[in-house]
Amino acid sequence: MKYFTTDTHFGHPLVSVLRGFTTFDPGHTQYDALLSSQGRKAAEDWAKGVVLDDSRLNFRKAADTDAHDEAIVANINRIVGEDDELWILGDIGYRTSVRHLKSCLRQLRCRHLHAVIGNHDDWWLDDAPARDLFESIEPNSTAELTGLGIGRPQATETVNLSHFPYREDLAYGWPDDAVRFRDQALPFDGHRLLYGHTHQLSPEGARHEALNVGLDAWNLQPVSETQIADWFHAHATDSTHVSPLDMPDSPGPAPIDSAAQQEPGGSISAAES
């Protein structure tokens, strides 16, 4: 079975906070209460607001990155078997060490890892032992999936894999992405696309052919080939489909502490996508 996910962000303080892994709410009590009553966007906004409103805090102090990473690894290992394929479509880790990134990846029991490069992956690609943990690492790729065709359950179809939405849809998340990542994003070619990057809270892409497989849209869990086929079938005739508008606050960079600014990886967007 093939599985897909993206934006694991191992070791990343801000994303850990946005996902509810914090030192000020270690039991997730307040975060989970907001999550169940008002949705993930409200929970994210509350967690980020606590940090920004407290002069004693910054994202590095507020984040429980160990708990975040352990949860992501546990979710993957519970679902993906040793002999399955796991595709991680970019932003595998950020604002952490290569040593920590490799430690997280080595805890995954899946023996067939594949990576598509995200905009926050350049800092570890020169490390040969890290690269060797993957069977393939590509800027963009494709996969053969079964079950996508109506009435053809055994037929295979080539699906595009990218960290980014299609080039024509980049501006739906953060408007400046249309310029920043134009060269990295694939142009729409009529094929279905699995993507991440946006940290949106729902799977819907900007067009019927696109599906977001990011952790934030799938309860921090990888998505199976079967789930992907079911989703495309369910949305094949959805004439009310609109572009996703559930991205975290955008555009513009979020305030970050000076220690974080000194780490590798460059500038970040509102969600450090």
GINORQUI-V22666 format. One record per residue. N is the residue number from 1. RES is the residue in three letters. PHI is phi in whole degrees, 0 to 359 (none if undefined). Layout:
n: <N;N>
res: <RES;RES>
phi: <PHI;PHI>
This chain:
n: <1;2;3;4;5;6;7;8;9;10;11;12;13;14;15;16;17;18;19;20;21;22;23;24;25;26;27;28;29;30;31;32;33;34;35;36;37;38;39;40;41;42;43;44;45;46;47;48;49;50;51;52;53;54;55;56;57;58;59;60;61;62;63;64;65;66;67;68;69;70;71;72;73;74;75;76;77;78;79;80;81;82;83;84;85;86;87;88;89;90;91;92;93;94;95;96;97;98;99;100;101;102;103;104;105;106;107;108;109;110;111;112;113;114;115;116;117;118;119;120;121;122;123;124;125;126;127;128;129;130;131;132;133;134;135;136;137;138;139;140;141;142;143;144;145;146;147;148;149;150;151;152;153;154;155;156;157;158;159;160;161;162;163;164;165;166;167;168;169;170;171;172;173;174;175;176;177;178;179;180;181;182;183;184;185;186;187;188;189;190;191;192;193;194;195;196;197;198;199;200;201;202;203;204;205;206;207;208;209;210;211;212;213;214;215;216;217;218;219;220;221;222;223;224;225;226;227;228;229;230;231;232;233;234;235;236;237;238;239;240;241;242;243;244;245;246;247;248;249;250;251;252;253;254;255;256;257;258;259;260;261;262;263;264;265;266;267;268;269;270;271;272;273>
res: <MET;LYS;TYR;PHE;THR;THR;ASP;THR;HIS;PHE;GLY;HIS;PRO;LEU;VAL;SER;VAL;LEU;ARG;GLY;PHE;THR;THR;PHE;ASP;PRO;GLY;HIS;THR;GLN;TYR;ASP;ALA;LEU;LEU;SER;SER;GLN;GLY;ARG;LYS;ALA;ALA;GLU;ASP;TRP;ALA;LYS;GLY;VAL;VAL;LEU;ASP;ASP;SER;ARG;LEU;ASN;PHE;ARG;LYS;ALA;ALA;ASP;THR;ASP;ALA;HIS;ASP;GLU;ALA;ILE;VAL;ALA;ASN;ILE;ASN;ARG;ILE;VAL;GLY;GLU;ASP;ASP;GLU;LEU;TRP;ILE;LEU;GLY;ASP;ILE;GLY;TYR;ARG;THR;SER;VAL;ARG;HIS;LEU;LYS;SER;CYS;LEU;ARG;GLN;LEU;ARG;CYS;ARG;HIS;LEU;HIS;ALA;VAL;ILE;GLY;ASN;HIS;ASP;ASP;TRP;TRP;LEU;ASP;ASP;ALA;PRO;ALA;ARG;ASP;LEU;PHE;GLU;SER;ILE;GLU;PRO;ASN;SER;THR;ALA;GLU;LEU;THR;GLY;LEU;GLY;ILE;GLY;ARG;PRO;GLN;ALA;THR;GLU;THR;VAL;ASN;LEU;SER;HIS;PHE;PRO;TYR;ARG;GLU;ASP;LEU;ALA;TYR;GLY;TRP;PRO;ASP;ASP;ALA;VAL;ARG;PHE;ARG;ASP;GLN;ALA;LEU;PRO;PHE;ASP;GLY;HIS;ARG;LEU;LEU;TYR;GLY;HIS;THR;HIS;GLN;LEU;SER;PRO;GLU;GLY;ALA;ARG;HIS;GLU;ALA;LEU;ASN;VAL;GLY;LEU;ASP;ALA;TRP;ASN;LEU;GLN;PRO;VAL;SER;GLU;THR;GLN;ILE;ALA;ASP;TRP;PHE;HIS;ALA;HIS;ALA;THR;ASP;SER;THR;HIS;VAL;SER;PRO;LEU;ASP;MET;PRO;ASP;SER;PRO;GLY;PRO;ALA;PRO;ILE;ASP;SER;ALA;ALA;GLN;GLN;GLU;PRO;GLY;GLY;SER;ILE;SER;ALA;ALA;GLU;SER>
phi: <none;264;232;224;205;195;60;293;49;302;77;266;300;297;295;300;297;299;268;93;262;228;278;270;218;297;268;63;299;289;299;293;296;292;300;283;266;234;101;295;300;295;294;299;298;297;298;294;296;301;291;290;272;247;295;278;253;220;295;291;289;278;275;257;293;297;296;300;295;297;293;295;299;297;298;294;293;289;253;262;274;300;264;282;255;238;256;252;268;102;50;286;206;198;53;215;264;298;300;293;301;296;299;296;294;289;281;286;281;297;263;232;266;228;232;250;282;258;286;244;246;295;288;248;290;279;271;299;300;292;298;290;285;248;284;208;222;223;300;214;209;221;219;265;247;255;88;278;280;294;75;229;297;261;287;256;220;280;242;284;236;209;293;256;299;302;309;291;250;302;288;294;276;236;306;286;298;300;265;298;242;302;286;275;281;282;285;296;235;91;275;289;226;253;211;218;77;281;55;292;260;224;286;300;270;282;211;302;279;246;228;278;250;294;303;293;268;230;55;61;230;290;246;275;304;294;299;296;298;298;295;296;296;293;253;296;243;279;283;265;300;230;295;294;237;253;292;300;316;203;272;102;284;277;299;228;280;295;296;293;296;276;278;291;128;82;286;231;268;303;250;44;298>
